[in-house]
Amino acid sequence: MPQTQAHKARPGLTLFAACLGFVVVILDVSVVNVATKALAADFGGNLSGLEWVINGYTLTFAAFLLTAGAMGDRYDPKQIFVLGFALFAVTSLACGAAPSLVTLIAARVVQGVGAAMIVPSSLSIVNTNFPDPAERTRAVSLWAAAGGLALALGPVVGGILVDSLGWRSIFYINVPIAAVGILLVRAYARPAPARDASVRRSLDLPGQVLAVVGLGALTGAVVEANAQGWTSAVVLTCLAVFLVALVAFVAVERRSGDPMLPLHLFARKAFSSTSLIGVLLNFSFYGLIFVFSLFFQQVWEYSPIVAGLAFLPMTAAIMIANLACGPLVKRYGARTVLITGNTLAAVGYLATVPVVDSGAYAQMTAQFVVAGFGIGLVVPAMTNAMLGSVDPANAGIASGVLNASRQLGGLVGVAVMGLLVGEATSDHFLSGLRAALLSAVVALAISAVLSVAGLRRSRGDEADRPLGSSPGRPASRGCSRFCSRSKASRSSSHTINSPFMRTATDVS
């Protein structure tokens, strides 16, 4: 790196900018949920149209995550982040100025593309600017905590903005945030290491197109399943398109000399396990957020702001656990933290089952805190494990795979748990809510098992090895191998025993 670039690089400010990107993407999912009544008052749209204000964003966000991650690996993720944030800002302006519901939905669809460009590239920027594994662990924990903060404050901030400044303000607020993020990344982020032109990855257009079509079709099927039923023509057509695109995608990627998604990555236990853990985690969390939102507002008749505040104990616990996760991963390893987090979340949700019909929010607060703390431990540990399972050249696509799996897991969770509870006014709602909680417990238990089996320390698996060790051997044995080079060394009483080698974990 040239001296001027090294002097300008400021990892702290770069991390702040990456966090800003993650924050606005999460905020634009949650704040719009509290604006639906205001949108209906202005545009008079039906429920399906209002749902597509949210779902249009979700669909393109999920569909383009793999493509955006691959673009970050081919080009500098710094450039992808800036372009994505700029697109997000422009479309936010278009959303705020939309004269009709159709225009708003169209702008939200394009805004989802910008969001898909932001998330994988923001994590790749963190990966590039924090080459030290221990520092990277802390940085990823802070990045995840920023998302937890946005999740916690989203409904409250959205309610305040809608009540005081109108629904358009929830989109306009993105513009100054995007400007700050773009300026900081352009000024202070390190560029990705230059790659030789002869080894630069190809664009793999067939793979890109099939990934977008397949993920888009699957997202569309899940989005429409609750409204039209799983056996409707629209849903069955979307599922058929997804299956055809999936088969074609696998065939294209297997034959490509330089695939967008190297399929051999799934042969690595840590990579495939963390992908599935992402699905199961978001299935549980976002599915329950959806049904409890209905429960609080339509069964207990909370206002949108009060319903948002009801989630604060859980989401605050998530943010605290995100911050605590870095030192815990450093000391105990990602595998142990993942097992603990999944177990805590499952216990918290299981303990909520007998109190949902009590009519007293105070009786479920402690359970929400326990579940939230467990969820908050899983997210950074899972992200670190995923990044540690691939080489730096594949960091972008790894981030794209993880975020795509989490996004689809959340969509499936909302669809499945929505079917379980039925209409919010139904007499069967409480029994459906208990079934939803139990389904989340089962999903988290499976996630804990995957953490045990998938992140087992083995030769060549770097996702859970201690800092300072080489692939395939723990650091605590490093000095013994060094000392075994001679009989004299083996008999020596002077053994290296660094605390860093004993407690830190390389999750790079």
BADRENSE-422449 format. One record per residue (C-alpha): x, y, z; residue number from 1. Coordinates in nm, 3 decimals. Each point is the difference from the previous one (the first is absolute). Layout:
N
<site <X; Y; Z>; NUM>
...
% end
This chain:
508
<site <0.000; 0.000; 0.000>; 1>
<site <0.138; 0.346; -0.083>; 2>
<site <0.104; 0.206; 0.297>; 3>
<site <-0.268; 0.264; -0.063>; 4>
<site <-0.275; -0.261; 0.002>; 5>
<site <0.136; -0.160; 0.315>; 6>
<site <0.011; 0.340; 0.169>; 7>
<site <-0.357; 0.080; -0.101>; 8>
<site <-0.145; -0.335; 0.102>; 9>
<site <-0.203; 0.028; 0.320>; 10>
<site <-0.160; -0.333; 0.089>; 11>
<site <-0.218; 0.152; 0.275>; 12>
<site <-0.170; 0.247; -0.232>; 13>
<site <-0.024; -0.266; -0.268>; 14>
<site <-0.177; -0.232; 0.244>; 15>
<site <-0.237; 0.283; 0.091>; 16>
<site <-0.087; 0.048; -0.368>; 17>
<site <-0.053; -0.376; -0.050>; 18>
<site <-0.229; 0.002; 0.305>; 19>
<site <-0.198; 0.293; -0.143>; 20>
<site <-0.064; -0.204; -0.313>; 21>
<site <-0.121; -0.299; 0.199>; 22>
<site <-0.216; 0.225; 0.220>; 23>
<site <-0.195; 0.163; -0.284>; 24>
<site <-0.065; -0.337; -0.166>; 25>
<site <-0.146; -0.141; 0.323>; 26>
<site <-0.189; 0.320; 0.079>; 27>
<site <-0.171; 0.001; -0.339>; 28>
<site <-0.151; -0.340; 0.076>; 29>
<site <-0.138; 0.090; 0.343>; 30>
<site <-0.096; 0.368; -0.028>; 31>
<site <-0.228; -0.058; -0.299>; 32>
<site <-0.206; -0.252; 0.198>; 33>
<site <-0.130; 0.277; 0.227>; 34>
<site <-0.086; 0.228; -0.296>; 35>
<site <-0.257; -0.223; -0.171>; 36>
<site <-0.301; 0.181; 0.151>; 37>
<site <0.137; 0.338; -0.109>; 38>
<site <0.065; -0.136; -0.349>; 39>
<site <-0.355; -0.134; -0.020>; 40>
<site <-0.134; 0.340; 0.103>; 41>
<site <0.199; 0.176; -0.275>; 42>
<site <-0.030; -0.251; -0.285>; 43>
<site <-0.306; -0.207; 0.094>; 44>
<site <0.169; -0.319; -0.116>; 45>
<site <-0.127; -0.346; 0.086>; 46>
<site <0.183; -0.228; 0.244>; 47>
<site <0.183; -0.185; -0.278>; 48>
<site <0.137; 0.326; -0.141>; 49>
<site <0.114; 0.116; 0.342>; 50>
<site <0.172; -0.334; 0.063>; 51>
<site <0.196; 0.043; -0.323>; 52>
<site <0.146; 0.326; 0.130>; 53>
<site <0.183; -0.227; 0.245>; 54>
<site <0.027; -0.315; -0.212>; 55>
<site <0.129; 0.172; -0.315>; 56>
<site <0.304; 0.113; 0.197>; 57>
<site <0.041; -0.342; 0.161>; 58>
<site <-0.024; -0.187; -0.331>; 59>
<site <0.277; 0.186; -0.184>; 60>
<site <0.213; 0.020; 0.314>; 61>
<site <-0.004; -0.380; 0.032>; 62>
<site <0.028; -0.065; -0.374>; 63>
<site <0.309; 0.216; -0.061>; 64>
<site <0.204; -0.089; 0.312>; 65>
<site <0.202; -0.274; -0.172>; 66>
<site <0.063; 0.219; -0.304>; 67>
<site <0.108; 0.292; 0.217>; 68>
<site <0.233; -0.221; 0.201>; 69>
<site <0.161; -0.136; -0.317>; 70>
<site <0.041; 0.355; -0.135>; 71>
<site <0.185; 0.093; 0.319>; 72>
<site <0.243; -0.289; -0.062>; 73>
<site <0.056; 0.096; -0.365>; 74>
<site <0.029; 0.373; 0.061>; 75>
<site <0.101; 0.203; 0.304>; 76>
<site <-0.275; -0.037; 0.266>; 77>
<site <0.065; 0.365; 0.085>; 78>
<site <-0.128; 0.098; -0.346>; 79>
<site <-0.303; -0.231; 0.027>; 80>
<site <-0.085; 0.148; 0.342>; 81>
<site <0.014; 0.357; -0.133>; 82>
<site <-0.210; -0.084; -0.307>; 83>
<site <-0.253; -0.192; 0.210>; 84>
<site <-0.030; 0.279; 0.257>; 85>
<site <-0.041; 0.259; -0.275>; 86>
<site <-0.275; -0.208; -0.165>; 87>
<site <-0.164; -0.042; 0.341>; 88>
<site <0.003; 0.378; 0.057>; 89>
<site <-0.144; 0.082; -0.344>; 90>
<site <-0.279; -0.255; 0.034>; 91>
<site <-0.073; 0.124; 0.354>; 92>
<site <-0.059; 0.344; -0.148>; 93>
<site <-0.228; -0.157; -0.259>; 94>
<site <-0.191; -0.186; 0.273>; 95>
<site <-0.046; 0.317; 0.203>; 96>
<site <-0.125; 0.195; -0.302>; 97>
<site <-0.218; -0.281; -0.142>; 98>
<site <-0.332; 0.139; -0.132>; 99>
<site <-0.172; -0.340; -0.006>; 100>
<site <0.014; -0.343; 0.158>; 101>
<site <0.121; -0.157; -0.326>; 102>
<site <0.291; 0.247; -0.018>; 103>
<site <0.088; -0.070; 0.363>; 104>
<site <0.004; -0.375; -0.057>; 105>
<site <0.220; 0.040; -0.310>; 106>
<site <0.247; 0.218; 0.192>; 107>
<site <0.005; -0.252; 0.287>; 108>
<site <0.083; -0.280; -0.244>; 109>
<site <0.307; 0.188; -0.127>; 110>
<site <0.088; 0.103; 0.356>; 111>
<site <0.029; -0.371; 0.085>; 112>
<site <0.273; -0.035; -0.263>; 113>
<site <0.197; 0.278; 0.171>; 114>
<site <-0.048; -0.172; 0.336>; 115>
<site <0.131; -0.328; -0.145>; 116>
<site <0.313; 0.182; -0.119>; 117>
<site <0.057; 0.161; 0.341>; 118>
<site <-0.014; -0.297; 0.239>; 119>
<site <0.257; -0.248; -0.146>; 120>
<site <0.238; 0.280; -0.100>; 121>
<site <-0.019; 0.160; 0.345>; 122>
<site <0.108; -0.328; 0.157>; 123>
<site <0.275; -0.043; -0.261>; 124>
<site <0.124; 0.350; 0.082>; 125>
<site <0.020; -0.099; 0.368>; 126>
<site <0.188; -0.313; -0.101>; 127>
<site <0.250; 0.202; -0.207>; 128>
<site <0.056; 0.279; 0.251>; 129>
<site <0.050; -0.226; 0.302>; 130>
<site <0.258; -0.259; -0.110>; 131>
<site <0.082; -0.098; 0.359>; 132>
<site <-0.237; -0.286; 0.097>; 133>
<site <-0.063; 0.121; 0.356>; 134>
<site <-0.073; 0.355; -0.117>; 135>
<site <-0.222; -0.134; -0.275>; 136>
<site <-0.203; -0.198; 0.253>; 137>
<site <-0.065; 0.317; 0.199>; 138>
<site <-0.082; 0.195; -0.316>; 139>
<site <-0.250; -0.260; -0.122>; 140>
<site <-0.162; 0.001; 0.345>; 141>
<site <-0.041; 0.379; -0.019>; 142>
<site <-0.136; -0.028; -0.354>; 143>
<site <-0.258; -0.254; 0.119>; 144>
<site <-0.080; 0.217; 0.304>; 145>
<site <-0.079; 0.290; -0.235>; 146>
<site <-0.256; -0.221; -0.171>; 147>
<site <-0.139; -0.097; 0.340>; 148>
<site <-0.030; 0.367; 0.093>; 149>
<site <-0.186; 0.074; -0.324>; 150>
<site <-0.228; -0.295; 0.063>; 151>
<site <-0.070; 0.118; 0.355>; 152>
<site <-0.067; 0.363; -0.088>; 153>
<site <-0.157; -0.047; -0.343>; 154>
<site <-0.367; -0.026; 0.102>; 155>
<site <0.039; 0.278; 0.259>; 156>
<site <0.187; 0.235; -0.234>; 157>
<site <-0.248; -0.077; -0.277>; 158>
<site <-0.295; 0.075; 0.226>; 159>
<site <0.149; 0.331; 0.114>; 160>
<site <0.084; 0.110; -0.356>; 161>
<site <-0.339; -0.098; -0.140>; 162>
<site <-0.190; 0.169; 0.283>; 163>
<site <0.204; 0.323; -0.004>; 164>
<site <0.121; 0.048; -0.359>; 165>
<site <-0.209; -0.238; -0.211>; 166>
<site <0.084; -0.329; -0.171>; 167>
<site <0.220; 0.162; -0.267>; 168>
<site <0.256; 0.092; 0.267>; 169>
<site <0.090; -0.367; 0.058>; 170>
<site <0.150; -0.004; -0.351>; 171>
<site <0.151; 0.348; -0.005>; 172>
<site <0.201; -0.074; 0.316>; 173>
<site <0.204; -0.254; -0.200>; 174>
<site <0.154; 0.266; -0.224>; 175>
<site <0.228; 0.180; 0.251>; 176>
<site <0.097; -0.335; 0.154>; 177>
<site <0.102; -0.128; -0.343>; 178>
<site <0.200; 0.316; -0.070>; 179>
<site <0.201; -0.043; 0.322>; 180>
<site <0.063; -0.369; -0.069>; 181>
<site <0.116; 0.062; -0.357>; 182>
<site <0.234; 0.283; 0.097>; 183>
<site <0.162; -0.199; 0.282>; 184>
<site <0.057; -0.312; -0.210>; 185>
<site <0.141; 0.196; -0.293>; 186>
<site <0.236; 0.191; 0.229>; 187>
<site <0.118; -0.262; 0.248>; 188>
<site <-0.072; -0.359; -0.109>; 189>
<site <0.290; -0.207; -0.127>; 190>
<site <-0.050; -0.130; -0.354>; 191>
<site <-0.007; -0.375; -0.041>; 192>
<site <0.338; -0.155; -0.086>; 193>
<site <0.066; 0.030; -0.373>; 194>
<site <-0.044; -0.323; -0.193>; 195>
<site <0.198; -0.098; -0.306>; 196>
<site <-0.214; 0.044; -0.312>; 197>
<site <0.075; -0.358; -0.102>; 198>
<site <-0.161; -0.139; 0.318>; 199>
<site <-0.287; 0.247; 0.036>; 200>
<site <-0.332; -0.178; 0.026>; 201>
<site <-0.233; 0.001; -0.298>; 202>
<site <-0.343; 0.161; 0.026>; 203>
<site <-0.185; -0.333; -0.062>; 204>
<site <-0.311; 0.160; -0.151>; 205>
<site <-0.198; -0.327; -0.032>; 206>
<site <0.055; -0.072; 0.368>; 207>
<site <-0.094; 0.355; 0.097>; 208>
<site <-0.324; -0.008; -0.198>; 209>
<site <-0.103; -0.343; 0.127>; 210>
<site <0.073; 0.100; 0.361>; 211>
<site <-0.217; 0.311; -0.028>; 212>
<site <-0.283; -0.188; -0.174>; 213>
<site <0.011; -0.292; 0.246>; 214>
<site <0.021; 0.205; 0.319>; 215>
<site <-0.259; 0.245; -0.132>; 216>
<site <-0.242; -0.280; -0.085>; 217>
<site <0.043; -0.168; 0.339>; 218>
<site <-0.049; 0.330; 0.180>; 219>
<site <-0.309; 0.074; -0.208>; 220>
<site <-0.147; -0.342; 0.085>; 221>
<site <0.051; 0.051; 0.373>; 222>
<site <-0.130; 0.357; -0.010>; 223>
<site <-0.322; -0.100; -0.181>; 224>
<site <-0.058; -0.327; 0.188>; 225>
<site <-0.186; 0.158; 0.291>; 226>
<site <-0.216; 0.220; -0.221>; 227>
<site <-0.089; -0.257; -0.268>; 228>
<site <0.083; -0.339; 0.152>; 229>
<site <0.279; -0.245; -0.075>; 230>
<site <-0.207; -0.174; -0.269>; 231>
<site <-0.085; 0.316; -0.196>; 232>
<site <0.113; 0.027; -0.362>; 233>
<site <0.230; 0.295; 0.076>; 234>
<site <0.180; -0.176; 0.284>; 235>
<site <0.033; -0.331; -0.187>; 236>
<site <0.133; 0.182; -0.307>; 237>
<site <0.257; 0.184; 0.212>; 238>
<site <0.110; -0.325; 0.164>; 239>
<site <0.032; -0.167; -0.341>; 240>
<site <0.212; 0.288; -0.130>; 241>
<site <0.217; -0.023; 0.314>; 242>
<site <0.061; -0.375; -0.044>; 243>
<site <0.086; 0.036; -0.370>; 244>
<site <0.232; 0.293; 0.073>; 245>
<site <0.164; -0.191; 0.287>; 246>
<site <0.075; -0.307; -0.214>; 247>
<site <0.130; 0.221; -0.282>; 248>
<site <0.209; 0.205; 0.245>; 249>
<site <0.169; -0.310; 0.146>; 250>
<site <0.070; -0.134; -0.350>; 251>
<site <0.146; 0.332; -0.118>; 252>
<site <0.214; 0.050; 0.310>; 253>
<site <0.137; -0.356; -0.013>; 254>
<site <0.112; 0.045; -0.361>; 255>
<site <0.132; 0.353; 0.034>; 256>
<site <0.373; 0.045; 0.022>; 257>
<site <-0.052; 0.304; 0.222>; 258>
<site <-0.345; -0.026; 0.163>; 259>
<site <-0.174; 0.281; 0.185>; 260>
<site <-0.066; -0.240; 0.288>; 261>
<site <0.269; -0.270; 0.023>; 262>
<site <-0.207; -0.302; 0.100>; 263>
<site <0.298; -0.163; 0.167>; 264>
<site <-0.045; 0.251; 0.283>; 265>
<site <-0.303; -0.199; 0.116>; 266>
<site <0.228; -0.301; 0.054>; 267>
<site <0.149; 0.195; 0.292>; 268>
<site <-0.198; -0.081; 0.313>; 269>
<site <0.032; 0.349; 0.145>; 270>
<site <-0.128; 0.165; -0.320>; 271>
<site <-0.301; -0.226; -0.053>; 272>
<site <-0.085; -0.013; 0.372>; 273>
<site <0.004; 0.377; 0.049>; 274>
<site <-0.216; 0.042; -0.311>; 275>
<site <-0.263; -0.231; 0.152>; 276>
<site <0.036; 0.162; 0.342>; 277>
<site <-0.078; 0.334; -0.166>; 278>
<site <-0.323; -0.145; -0.145>; 279>
<site <-0.109; -0.151; 0.333>; 280>
<site <0.088; 0.307; 0.206>; 281>
<site <-0.198; 0.244; -0.214>; 282>
<site <-0.285; -0.249; -0.039>; 283>
<site <-0.037; 0.009; 0.378>; 284>
<site <0.065; 0.366; 0.070>; 285>
<site <-0.181; 0.179; -0.283>; 286>
<site <-0.288; -0.246; 0.000>; 287>
<site <-0.062; 0.068; 0.369>; 288>
<site <0.048; 0.376; -0.040>; 289>
<site <-0.277; -0.010; -0.261>; 290>
<site <-0.251; -0.201; 0.206>; 291>
<site <0.073; 0.188; 0.322>; 292>
<site <-0.054; 0.328; -0.187>; 293>
<site <-0.349; -0.124; -0.090>; 294>
<site <-0.047; -0.129; 0.354>; 295>
<site <0.091; 0.329; 0.169>; 296>
<site <-0.194; 0.226; -0.235>; 297>
<site <-0.311; -0.203; -0.080>; 298>
<site <-0.043; -0.227; 0.299>; 299>
<site <0.134; 0.221; 0.279>; 300>
<site <-0.091; 0.316; -0.200>; 301>
<site <0.334; 0.179; 0.040>; 302>
<site <0.070; 0.305; -0.216>; 303>
<site <0.283; -0.033; -0.257>; 304>
<site <0.242; 0.194; 0.222>; 305>
<site <-0.087; -0.200; 0.311>; 306>
<site <0.032; -0.323; -0.200>; 307>
<site <0.346; 0.114; -0.112>; 308>
<site <0.093; 0.076; 0.361>; 309>
<site <-0.119; -0.348; 0.102>; 310>
<site <0.285; -0.147; -0.207>; 311>
<site <0.264; 0.225; 0.156>; 312>
<site <0.105; -0.242; 0.279>; 313>
<site <0.068; -0.269; -0.260>; 314>
<site <0.171; 0.223; -0.255>; 315>
<site <0.202; 0.182; 0.268>; 316>
<site <0.122; -0.340; 0.123>; 317>
<site <0.095; -0.082; -0.361>; 318>
<site <0.212; 0.315; -0.024>; 319>
<site <0.171; -0.065; 0.334>; 320>
<site <0.076; -0.359; -0.098>; 321>
<site <0.139; 0.118; -0.337>; 322>
<site <0.250; 0.216; 0.188>; 323>
<site <0.086; -0.278; 0.246>; 324>
<site <0.042; -0.257; -0.274>; 325>
<site <0.343; 0.117; -0.121>; 326>
<site <0.185; -0.069; 0.328>; 327>
<site <-0.192; -0.326; 0.046>; 328>
<site <0.091; -0.126; -0.347>; 329>
<site <0.359; 0.106; 0.062>; 330>
<site <0.011; -0.198; 0.324>; 331>
<site <-0.215; -0.305; -0.071>; 332>
<site <-0.032; -0.026; -0.379>; 333>
<site <-0.292; 0.049; -0.238>; 334>
<site <-0.124; -0.356; 0.045>; 335>
<site <-0.053; 0.031; 0.376>; 336>
<site <-0.164; 0.342; -0.034>; 337>
<site <-0.236; -0.128; -0.271>; 338>
<site <-0.107; -0.297; 0.210>; 339>
<site <-0.058; 0.223; 0.303>; 340>
<site <-0.190; 0.264; -0.197>; 341>
<site <-0.232; -0.246; -0.172>; 342>
<site <-0.069; -0.176; 0.330>; 343>
<site <-0.082; 0.324; 0.182>; 344>
<site <-0.232; 0.115; -0.278>; 345>
<site <-0.180; -0.336; -0.004>; 346>
<site <-0.040; 0.003; 0.379>; 347>
<site <-0.133; 0.357; -0.007>; 348>
<site <-0.263; -0.078; -0.264>; 349>
<site <-0.096; -0.327; 0.169>; 350>
<site <-0.055; 0.181; 0.330>; 351>
<site <-0.230; 0.248; -0.179>; 352>
<site <-0.247; -0.272; -0.103>; 353>
<site <-0.186; -0.033; 0.333>; 354>
<site <-0.039; 0.377; 0.058>; 355>
<site <-0.136; 0.128; -0.333>; 356>
<site <-0.360; -0.025; 0.123>; 357>
<site <0.071; 0.172; 0.333>; 358>
<site <-0.092; 0.343; -0.129>; 359>
<site <0.297; 0.149; 0.186>; 360>
<site <0.299; 0.125; -0.199>; 361>
<site <0.222; -0.006; 0.312>; 362>
<site <-0.025; -0.378; 0.012>; 363>
<site <0.179; -0.040; -0.332>; 364>
<site <0.261; 0.277; 0.030>; 365>
<site <0.271; -0.221; 0.154>; 366>
<site <-0.056; -0.265; -0.267>; 367>
<site <0.036; 0.263; -0.273>; 368>
<site <0.329; 0.117; 0.152>; 369>
<site <0.142; -0.356; 0.016>; 370>
<site <-0.107; -0.077; -0.358>; 371>
<site <0.134; 0.333; -0.126>; 372>
<site <0.335; -0.050; 0.168>; 373>
<site <0.031; -0.343; -0.161>; 374>
<site <-0.088; 0.136; -0.345>; 375>
<site <0.252; 0.281; 0.052>; 376>
<site <0.278; -0.250; 0.070>; 377>
<site <-0.074; -0.206; -0.311>; 378>
<site <0.012; 0.275; -0.264>; 379>
<site <0.364; 0.123; 0.037>; 380>
<site <0.133; -0.351; 0.076>; 381>
<site <-0.177; -0.136; -0.308>; 382>
<site <0.133; 0.284; -0.215>; 383>
<site <0.356; -0.049; 0.124>; 384>
<site <-0.022; -0.375; -0.058>; 385>
<site <-0.124; 0.054; -0.356>; 386>
<site <0.281; 0.245; -0.082>; 387>
<site <0.251; -0.236; 0.157>; 388>
<site <-0.112; -0.289; -0.220>; 389>
<site <0.110; 0.166; -0.327>; 390>
<site <0.309; 0.169; -0.136>; 391>
<site <-0.008; 0.383; -0.028>; 392>
<site <-0.066; -0.016; -0.375>; 393>
<site <-0.340; -0.158; 0.074>; 394>
<site <-0.098; 0.225; 0.293>; 395>
<site <-0.259; 0.189; -0.204>; 396>
<site <-0.183; -0.307; -0.129>; 397>
<site <0.015; -0.158; 0.347>; 398>
<site <-0.166; 0.309; 0.145>; 399>
<site <-0.256; -0.011; -0.281>; 400>
<site <-0.081; -0.366; 0.067>; 401>
<site <-0.040; 0.060; 0.374>; 402>
<site <-0.221; 0.305; -0.042>; 403>
<site <-0.208; -0.166; -0.273>; 404>
<site <-0.055; -0.303; 0.221>; 405>
<site <-0.099; 0.221; 0.293>; 406>
<site <-0.235; 0.207; -0.214>; 407>
<site <-0.174; -0.306; -0.141>; 408>
<site <-0.017; -0.155; 0.346>; 409>
<site <-0.180; 0.309; 0.126>; 410>
<site <-0.246; -0.008; -0.290>; 411>
<site <-0.078; -0.368; 0.054>; 412>
<site <-0.038; 0.062; 0.374>; 413>
<site <-0.254; 0.277; -0.059>; 414>
<site <-0.194; -0.216; -0.246>; 415>
<site <-0.002; -0.317; 0.213>; 416>
<site <-0.074; 0.168; 0.332>; 417>
<site <-0.261; 0.221; -0.164>; 418>
<site <-0.178; -0.315; -0.115>; 419>
<site <0.026; -0.149; 0.349>; 420>
<site <-0.170; 0.292; 0.173>; 421>
<site <-0.255; 0.075; -0.273>; 422>
<site <-0.203; 0.319; 0.039>; 423>
<site <0.097; 0.211; 0.300>; 424>
<site <-0.364; 0.009; 0.114>; 425>
<site <-0.043; -0.376; -0.020>; 426>
<site <-0.075; -0.205; 0.310>; 427>
<site <0.287; -0.225; -0.102>; 428>
<site <0.258; 0.279; 0.003>; 429>
<site <0.147; -0.087; 0.340>; 430>
<site <0.038; -0.368; -0.085>; 431>
<site <0.161; 0.104; -0.329>; 432>
<site <0.236; 0.232; 0.186>; 433>
<site <0.106; -0.285; 0.227>; 434>
<site <0.060; -0.219; -0.307>; 435>
<site <0.208; 0.280; -0.155>; 436>
<site <0.212; 0.025; 0.317>; 437>
<site <0.054; -0.376; 0.003>; 438>
<site <0.099; 0.000; -0.368>; 439>
<site <0.259; 0.267; 0.081>; 440>
<site <0.131; -0.213; 0.289>; 441>
<site <0.040; -0.300; -0.232>; 442>
<site <0.178; 0.212; -0.264>; 443>
<site <0.243; 0.138; 0.259>; 444>
<site <0.066; -0.347; 0.139>; 445>
<site <0.093; -0.118; -0.351>; 446>
<site <0.219; 0.309; -0.032>; 447>
<site <0.181; -0.095; 0.323>; 448>
<site <0.060; -0.352; -0.134>; 449>
<site <0.140; 0.146; -0.323>; 450>
<site <0.233; 0.215; 0.209>; 451>
<site <0.130; -0.309; 0.179>; 452>
<site <0.044; -0.209; -0.316>; 453>
<site <0.085; 0.266; -0.258>; 454>
<site <0.259; 0.200; 0.189>; 455>
<site <0.193; -0.291; 0.141>; 456>
<site <0.372; 0.073; -0.004>; 457>
<site <0.155; -0.202; -0.278>; 458>
<site <0.293; 0.024; -0.235>; 459>
<site <-0.036; 0.286; -0.245>; 460>
<site <-0.302; 0.150; 0.181>; 461>
<site <0.091; 0.352; 0.109>; 462>
<site <-0.346; 0.108; 0.115>; 463>
<site <0.061; -0.083; 0.366>; 464>
<site <0.376; -0.021; 0.048>; 465>
<site <0.192; 0.206; 0.256>; 466>
<site <0.194; 0.310; -0.094>; 467>
<site <0.361; -0.068; -0.086>; 468>
<site <-0.056; -0.357; -0.109>; 469>
<site <0.041; -0.149; -0.343>; 470>
<site <-0.285; -0.164; -0.187>; 471>
<site <-0.068; -0.345; 0.133>; 472>
<site <0.162; 0.035; 0.342>; 473>
<site <-0.094; 0.193; 0.314>; 474>
<site <0.233; 0.265; 0.132>; 475>
<site <0.048; -0.177; 0.330>; 476>
<site <0.188; -0.269; -0.193>; 477>
<site <0.196; 0.249; -0.207>; 478>
<site <0.289; 0.037; 0.241>; 479>
<site <0.017; -0.376; 0.059>; 480>
<site <0.048; -0.056; -0.372>; 481>
<site <0.261; 0.274; -0.006>; 482>
<site <0.175; -0.146; 0.302>; 483>
<site <-0.011; -0.355; -0.140>; 484>
<site <0.242; 0.088; -0.277>; 485>
<site <0.283; -0.130; 0.213>; 486>
<site <0.048; -0.231; 0.300>; 487>
<site <0.159; 0.285; 0.187>; 488>
<site <-0.307; 0.213; -0.054>; 489>
<site <-0.227; -0.280; 0.117>; 490>
<site <0.193; -0.027; 0.322>; 491>
<site <0.018; 0.370; 0.056>; 492>
<site <-0.205; 0.151; 0.281>; 493>
<site <-0.032; 0.333; -0.181>; 494>
<site <-0.331; -0.031; -0.182>; 495>
<site <-0.177; 0.283; -0.180>; 496>
<site <-0.342; 0.057; 0.159>; 497>
<site <-0.144; 0.323; -0.132>; 498>
<site <-0.342; 0.095; 0.134>; 499>
<site <-0.094; 0.121; -0.347>; 500>
<site <0.062; -0.344; -0.143>; 501>
<site <-0.212; -0.157; 0.270>; 502>
<site <-0.305; 0.222; -0.003>; 503>
<site <-0.040; 0.184; -0.329>; 504>
<site <-0.183; -0.142; -0.295>; 505>
<site <0.076; 0.060; -0.365>; 506>
<site <-0.327; 0.052; -0.177>; 507>
<site <0.146; 0.164; -0.304>; 508>
% end
